[in-house]
Amino acid sequence: MIEATIASYDVLSYFIYCIIEFLVMLSHDTFHSKQVIKVQDLIKHYELLLASGHEPETHALAALEPVVYDFLFKLTQIIQN
């Protein structure tokens, strides 16, 4: 029983992480000179996820990680230039 819960927790966290990572990649892309999704929209979705009442460890933190990585990557690029 506990092992099944841990396994589903890992799968759910990984699934959310992959979805948000894909959306972060889309935020770098354009379609007809318009940004596909804005980082501000990602943050709004993150806030809705927090307000949904789901466990923060399985949903919110998994969703925030790719956004933070992208932010820190851009920040290091700016500092290096």
Helices and strands as residue ranges (DSSP letters): H 2-27, E 30-31, E 34-35, H 39-51, I 56-60, H 61-80
